[in-house]
Amino acid sequence: MLIPKEKPYLAGLNSYYLNIDKFVEHLQGEIGSGCLYCQAVDQELLIYFDERDIVRVVIQQNGESAWGSQGLDPVIQSLSKKSFQVTIYYLNPSSIFFWGQMPSFQRAKIRLQSTDISLPNLILRLQKKKFSGFLDVNLQDRDDGAILFFHQGARRVGSYSWGKGGGSSSDSDYSRFLDMLQTNIATYSIGQFKDESAEQLESAPQDPSNDSGKEQYLSDLGTAIKEFMQLYIQVVRKKYKVDPLVPLKQKFLDHIEEYPVLDPFRKLYELNPDGTVEFAGNVPREEIAAGIVDCAWKVVEDNNLQKKFRKAVAGWDYRAALEERGIGVER
């Protein structure tokens, strides 16, 4: 089950004392739209409602797939057999049908942590995969989190622990959450909507520390060198008044004898303005990547930015992707 991150409208109720039909009618008049989350030891129920109708009911037995209903009959049957803890969430009119009509989904078995990969980097990978689903993000050691929803790679809305109504498309809410992640470790749970390509889920990022095999998204050289360039650009741009790629390209020319593969006239690669590197067909990619990394460090050293750059690459997600190829990323 996926539950809104916002604080409940009501919590701590017991279904034993509720007439569910009458209670839903009462909530329709009091808050208009929302959901009831009913939890027992072996079963969970969700009842989505607006001010007039039951939008949808979702039932899930532990260890089984969830299924839906348009009426309360399955809920009433379950409530007659055992007691549930009941929590009510307010969902505003623009969010209720989004939640109530959410496709079925499958969660990835392995959870990631922000120490494995930063949230912006993880989102970048999901965007490239045209991912449709959600990221359920929980901060450790504090009662905060968010659910970020995606459609075809685009981040749509978020359900935030400080929010109200179940869905915010505000960039300020997203930025606030990113700020929290700067000082708190977070855990990510990835959910793939089942009506999308199963291939996306199978290739969704998993735990990079898993010794059974490195995930391709951490091992891909092209992606790794691109991410290295992004770190380089961020650090050098703070001091350099010109494009950080200008001194880097000059370093390529200065060290052509050491790195002939970096000779721009050989057209073995293309360094784009955004820092991405495009390799030609059958070229020595690892030699090119090693030369780029070394020359980037030379620019950093020329500008006395070693300490800042060393800090940037110390916890970098793609470090292993270069180091496993013999390319040192730290000096």
C-alpha positions as CSV (number, residue, x, y, z in Angstrom):
1,M,0.0,0.0,0.0
2,L,1.1,3.6,-0.6
3,I,0.0,6.1,2.0
4,P,0.1,9.9,1.7
5,K,3.0,11.5,3.6
6,E,0.9,14.4,4.9
7,K,-0.1,14.4,8.5
8,P,-3.4,12.5,9.1
9,Y,-6.6,14.4,9.5
10,L,-7.6,11.9,12.2
11,A,-5.7,8.9,13.6
12,G,-5.9,6.3,16.3
13,L,-9.4,5.1,15.5
14,N,-10.6,1.5,15.8
15,S,-12.9,0.1,13.3
16,Y,-14.8,-1.8,16.0
17,Y,-16.5,1.4,17.1
18,L,-17.2,2.7,13.6
19,N,-20.2,2.2,11.3
20,I,-18.2,2.6,8.1
21,D,-21.0,3.7,5.9
22,K,-22.1,6.4,8.2
23,F,-18.5,7.4,9.0
24,V,-17.7,7.9,5.3
25,E,-20.8,10.0,4.9
26,H,-19.7,12.1,7.8
27,L,-16.3,12.7,6.3
28,Q,-17.7,13.6,3.0
29,G,-19.6,16.3,4.6
30,E,-16.8,17.4,6.9
31,I,-13.7,17.4,4.7
32,G,-15.1,16.6,1.3
33,S,-12.5,14.2,-0.1
34,G,-9.8,12.0,1.3
35,C,-9.1,8.4,2.2
36,L,-9.4,6.0,5.1
37,Y,-6.5,3.7,5.7
38,C,-7.4,0.6,7.7
39,Q,-4.7,-1.6,9.0
40,A,-4.9,-5.1,10.6
41,V,-2.2,-7.6,11.3
42,D,-2.7,-9.4,8.0
43,Q,-4.7,-7.0,5.8
44,E,-4.8,-3.4,4.7
45,L,-7.7,-1.4,3.2
46,L,-7.9,2.0,1.5
47,I,-11.1,3.8,0.9
48,Y,-10.9,6.8,-1.4
49,F,-13.9,9.2,-1.4
50,D,-15.0,12.5,-2.7
51,E,-17.9,14.6,-1.4
52,R,-20.4,12.5,-3.3
53,D,-19.1,9.0,-4.1
54,I,-16.7,6.2,-3.2
55,V,-13.9,6.8,-5.7
56,R,-12.2,3.4,-5.2
57,V,-11.5,0.8,-2.6
58,V,-8.2,-1.1,-2.5
59,I,-7.7,-4.3,-0.5
60,Q,-4.5,-6.1,0.1
61,Q,-3.8,-9.3,2.1
62,N,-0.2,-9.7,3.4
63,G,2.0,-11.3,0.8
64,E,-0.6,-10.9,-2.0
65,S,-1.2,-8.4,-4.7
66,A,-3.7,-5.6,-4.0
67,W,-7.0,-5.5,-5.9
68,G,-9.7,-2.8,-6.3
69,S,-13.4,-2.4,-5.9
70,Q,-15.8,0.4,-6.6
71,G,-18.0,-0.3,-3.6
72,L,-17.7,-0.8,0.2
73,D,-19.0,-4.4,0.3
74,P,-15.5,-6.0,0.5
75,V,-14.5,-3.6,3.2
76,I,-17.6,-4.3,5.2
77,Q,-16.9,-8.0,5.0
78,S,-13.4,-7.6,6.3
79,L,-14.4,-5.2,9.1
80,S,-17.0,-7.7,10.3
81,K,-14.3,-10.3,10.9
82,K,-11.6,-8.3,12.7
83,S,-10.6,-4.9,14.0
84,F,-8.5,-2.4,12.1
85,Q,-6.6,0.7,13.1
86,V,-8.1,3.5,11.1
87,T,-6.4,6.7,9.9
88,I,-8.0,9.4,7.8
89,Y,-6.1,11.6,5.3
90,Y,-7.5,14.7,3.6
91,L,-6.9,14.8,-0.1
92,N,-7.9,17.9,-2.0
93,P,-10.2,17.7,-5.1
94,S,-7.3,17.9,-7.5
95,S,-5.5,15.0,-5.8
96,I,-8.3,12.6,-4.9
97,F,-8.7,11.1,-8.4
98,F,-4.9,10.9,-8.8
99,W,-4.7,8.8,-5.7
100,G,-8.0,7.0,-6.2
101,Q,-7.2,6.0,-9.8
102,M,-3.5,5.2,-9.3
103,P,-2.4,2.2,-11.4
104,S,-1.3,-1.0,-9.6
105,F,2.5,-1.0,-8.9
106,Q,5.4,-3.1,-8.0
107,R,8.1,-2.0,-5.6
108,A,11.7,-2.9,-6.3
109,K,13.0,-5.5,-3.8
110,I,16.1,-3.6,-2.8
111,R,16.0,-0.1,-1.2
112,L,18.7,2.5,-1.8
113,Q,20.1,5.1,0.5
114,S,21.2,8.7,-0.2
115,T,24.7,7.5,0.8
116,D,24.6,5.3,-2.3
117,I,23.2,7.9,-4.7
118,S,21.9,11.4,-4.3
119,L,18.3,12.1,-5.0
120,P,19.0,14.4,-8.0
121,N,21.2,11.7,-9.6
122,L,18.6,9.0,-9.0
123,I,15.9,11.1,-10.6
124,L,18.2,11.8,-13.5
125,R,18.5,8.1,-14.2
126,L,14.7,7.6,-13.9
127,Q,14.1,10.4,-16.3
128,K,16.4,8.8,-18.8
129,K,14.4,5.6,-18.5
130,K,11.1,7.4,-19.1
131,F,10.1,6.0,-15.8
132,S,6.5,6.1,-14.6
133,G,5.9,5.4,-11.0
134,F,7.1,6.9,-7.7
135,L,9.9,7.4,-5.3
136,D,9.0,6.9,-1.6
137,V,11.6,8.8,0.3
138,N,12.0,8.6,4.1
139,L,14.5,10.5,6.2
140,Q,16.3,8.5,8.9
141,D,16.1,9.8,12.5
142,R,13.2,12.2,11.8
143,D,9.6,12.0,10.9
144,D,9.8,13.5,7.4
145,G,9.6,12.2,3.9
146,A,8.0,12.6,0.5
147,I,6.5,10.6,-2.3
148,L,7.5,11.9,-5.7
149,F,5.4,10.8,-8.7
150,F,6.7,10.5,-12.3
151,H,5.1,10.0,-15.6
152,Q,7.4,9.1,-18.6
153,G,10.4,10.4,-16.7
154,A,8.8,13.8,-15.8
155,R,8.4,14.6,-12.1
156,R,4.7,15.6,-11.6
157,V,3.6,16.0,-8.0
158,G,4.9,15.2,-4.6
159,S,3.2,14.3,-1.3
160,Y,5.3,15.9,1.5
161,S,5.2,15.4,5.2
162,W,4.6,19.1,5.8
163,G,2.1,19.4,3.0
164,K,-1.7,19.4,2.9
165,G,-4.0,17.8,0.3
166,G,-1.9,14.9,-1.0
167,G,-0.2,16.5,-4.0
168,S,2.0,19.5,-4.6
169,S,3.7,20.5,-7.9
170,S,5.5,23.4,-6.2
171,D,9.2,23.6,-6.9
172,S,9.6,25.3,-3.5
173,D,8.4,22.1,-1.8
174,Y,10.8,20.0,-3.8
175,S,13.7,22.4,-3.1
176,R,12.8,22.3,0.6
177,F,13.0,18.6,0.6
178,L,16.4,18.7,-1.2
179,D,17.7,21.0,1.5
180,M,16.6,18.4,4.1
181,L,18.6,15.7,2.3
182,Q,21.8,17.8,2.6
183,T,21.9,17.0,6.4
184,N,19.9,13.8,6.7
185,I,20.3,10.3,5.3
186,A,17.3,9.1,3.4
187,T,16.0,5.7,2.2
188,Y,14.5,5.3,-1.3
189,S,11.8,2.8,-2.3
190,I,11.1,2.7,-6.0
191,G,7.6,1.8,-7.3
192,Q,6.9,1.0,-10.9
193,F,3.4,1.3,-12.3
194,K,2.6,-2.1,-13.8
195,D,0.9,-0.8,-16.9
196,E,4.2,0.6,-18.0
197,S,7.1,-1.4,-19.6
198,A,8.3,-4.1,-17.2
199,E,11.7,-3.6,-18.7
200,Q,12.0,-0.3,-16.7
201,L,11.4,-2.0,-13.4
202,E,13.9,-4.8,-14.2
203,S,16.6,-2.2,-14.9
204,A,15.6,0.2,-12.1
205,P,18.5,1.2,-9.9
206,Q,19.3,-1.2,-7.1
207,D,21.7,-1.2,-4.2
208,P,25.2,-0.4,-5.6
209,S,26.8,-2.1,-2.6
210,N,25.3,-5.5,-3.7
211,D,28.3,-7.7,-4.2
212,S,26.4,-10.0,-6.6
213,G,27.1,-7.6,-9.4
214,K,27.4,-3.9,-10.1
215,E,24.4,-2.3,-11.7
216,Q,24.9,-1.1,-15.2
217,Y,24.0,2.5,-14.3
218,L,27.0,2.6,-11.9
219,S,29.3,0.9,-14.3
220,D,28.6,2.7,-17.5
221,L,31.8,4.7,-18.5
222,G,30.0,7.3,-20.6
223,T,27.6,8.1,-17.7
224,A,30.5,8.1,-15.2
225,I,32.6,10.6,-17.1
226,K,29.6,12.8,-17.7
227,E,28.9,12.9,-14.0
228,F,32.6,13.6,-13.3
229,M,32.4,16.5,-15.6
230,Q,29.4,17.9,-13.8
231,L,31.4,17.9,-10.6
232,Y,34.3,19.6,-12.3
233,I,32.0,22.3,-13.8
234,Q,30.3,22.9,-10.5
235,V,33.6,23.4,-8.6
236,V,35.5,25.4,-11.1
237,R,32.6,27.6,-12.1
238,K,32.5,29.1,-8.6
239,K,35.9,30.6,-9.1
240,Y,36.3,30.9,-12.9
241,K,34.6,33.8,-14.6
242,V,34.6,32.0,-17.9
243,D,33.3,28.6,-19.1
244,P,35.1,25.9,-17.1
245,L,35.4,23.9,-20.3
246,V,37.7,26.6,-21.8
247,P,40.7,25.9,-19.6
248,L,40.1,22.2,-19.7
249,K,40.2,22.1,-23.5
250,Q,43.4,24.1,-23.3
251,K,44.9,21.5,-21.0
252,F,44.0,18.9,-23.6
253,L,46.1,20.8,-26.2
254,D,48.9,21.3,-23.7
255,H,49.2,17.6,-23.0
256,I,48.6,16.1,-26.5
257,E,51.9,14.3,-26.3
258,E,50.8,12.6,-23.1
259,Y,47.2,12.0,-24.2
260,P,47.1,11.9,-28.1
261,V,43.6,10.6,-27.9
262,L,42.5,14.0,-26.7
263,D,43.6,15.7,-29.9
264,P,40.4,17.4,-31.1
265,F,41.4,17.0,-34.8
266,R,41.3,13.2,-34.4
267,K,37.6,13.5,-33.7
268,L,37.6,10.5,-31.3
269,Y,35.2,12.2,-29.0
270,E,33.1,15.3,-28.6
271,L,33.0,17.4,-25.4
272,N,29.6,19.2,-25.4
273,P,28.9,22.5,-23.7
274,D,26.9,20.7,-21.0
275,G,29.9,18.5,-20.1
276,T,28.7,15.4,-21.7
277,V,31.2,13.4,-23.7
278,E,30.2,11.6,-26.9
279,F,32.6,8.9,-28.0
280,A,33.1,8.0,-31.7
281,G,32.6,4.4,-32.8
282,N,35.5,2.0,-31.9
283,V,37.8,4.3,-29.9
284,P,39.9,3.8,-26.7
285,R,37.2,5.2,-24.4
286,E,39.1,4.4,-21.2
287,E,42.2,6.2,-22.4
288,I,40.1,9.2,-23.3
289,A,38.3,9.2,-19.9
290,A,41.7,8.9,-18.1
291,G,43.0,11.9,-20.0
292,I,39.9,14.0,-19.3
293,V,40.1,13.2,-15.5
294,D,43.8,14.0,-15.3
295,C,43.5,17.3,-17.2
296,A,40.5,18.3,-15.1
297,W,42.6,17.8,-12.0
298,K,45.4,19.9,-13.6
299,V,42.9,22.8,-14.0
300,V,41.7,22.3,-10.4
301,E,45.3,22.4,-9.1
302,D,46.0,25.5,-11.2
303,N,43.2,27.3,-9.3
304,N,43.9,25.9,-5.9
305,L,40.6,24.1,-5.8
306,Q,42.0,20.7,-4.7
307,K,40.3,20.7,-1.3
308,K,36.8,21.5,-2.7
309,F,37.2,19.1,-5.6
310,R,38.5,16.3,-3.4
311,K,35.5,16.7,-1.1
312,A,33.1,16.6,-4.2
313,V,34.5,13.3,-5.5
314,A,35.0,11.7,-2.1
315,G,31.3,10.6,-1.8
316,W,30.6,10.5,-5.5
317,D,28.3,7.8,-6.7
318,Y,30.3,6.8,-9.9
319,R,33.7,6.7,-8.3
320,A,33.9,2.9,-8.6
321,A,32.9,3.0,-12.3
322,L,36.2,4.8,-13.1
323,E,38.4,3.3,-10.4
324,E,37.6,-0.2,-11.5
325,R,39.0,0.8,-14.9
326,G,42.2,2.0,-13.3
327,I,41.2,5.7,-13.5
328,G,42.0,7.5,-10.3
329,V,39.5,10.2,-9.4
330,E,41.1,11.6,-6.2
331,R,44.5,13.1,-5.5
